Amino acid sequence: MAVETFVLKKAVEMSGVTIFKAIKFGLIFLAITGIAYCIYATVVQPHTSHRIETKKEYIQNKVEYNYPEDKNFFLGIKLMGFKFGVSK
């Protein structure tokens, strides 16, 4: 019994039409998924999540105080709370 060698061209048709159909299917899938997420975020999630307390006491407890940074000399760059450079 002779074993036929594996040829990719026979297994998968890689023509331009096939690639175009795959890309089109992917874009349609992403569009439907995006629309479904938008519907979930606007209709379903507000009714299932806990509502934010709007009482004055609750808002006063959630206030965070932003203290000014130290006034030392700094030469460099600050990214996402990290300082890269030289400071005194």
BELDAHU-V553144 format. One record per residue. N is the residue number from 1. PHI is phi in whole degrees, -180 to 180 (NA if undefined). PSI is psi as a letter, one per 30 degrees, with the letter a starting at -180 (NA if undefined). NEAR is the number of other C-alpha atoms within 12 Angstrom. Layout:
{{N	PHI	PSI	NEAR} {N	PHI	PSI	NEAR}}
This chain:
{{1	NA	k	3} {2	-89	k	4} {3	-98	k	5} {4	-81	k	7} {5	-73	l	9} {6	-77	k	9} {7	-124	k	9} {8	-63	e	9} {9	-64	e	10} {10	-75	e	11} {11	-74	e	9} {12	-132	k	11} {13	-81	j	14} {14	-110	h	14} {15	-81	l	12} {16	-64	e	10} {17	-65	e	11} {18	-66	e	13} {19	-65	e	14} {20	-62	e	13} {21	-65	e	15} {22	-65	e	16} {23	-66	e	14} {24	-62	e	14} {25	-62	e	14} {26	-63	e	14} {27	-67	e	14} {28	-65	e	14} {29	-62	e	14} {30	-64	e	14} {31	-65	e	14} {32	-65	e	14} {33	-64	e	14} {34	-65	e	14} {35	-65	e	15} {36	-64	e	15} {37	-67	e	15} {38	-62	e	14} {39	-64	e	14} {40	-63	e	16} {41	-68	f	15} {42	-95	f	14} {43	-107	e	14} {44	-83	e	13} {45	-61	e	14} {46	-62	f	13} {47	-85	f	11} {48	-102	f	11} {49	-86	l	12} {50	-73	k	8} {51	-78	k	10} {52	-76	k	11} {53	-68	k	12} {54	-111	g	11} {55	-69	k	11} {56	-62	e	11} {57	-65	e	10} {58	-65	e	11} {59	-67	e	12} {60	-66	e	12} {61	-73	f	12} {62	-87	f	13} {63	-70	k	10} {64	-106	k	8} {65	-89	k	8} {66	-100	j	6} {67	-78	k	7} {68	-65	k	7} {69	-70	l	9} {70	-66	l	9} {71	-93	g	9} {72	-75	l	10} {73	-70	k	11} {74	-144	k	15} {75	-127	j	12} {76	163	b	13} {77	-133	k	13} {78	-116	j	13} {79	-125	k	9} {80	50	h	7} {81	87	f	8} {82	-107	k	9} {83	-102	k	13} {84	-119	j	13} {85	159	a	13} {86	-114	k	12} {87	-132	l	14} {88	-100	NA	10}}
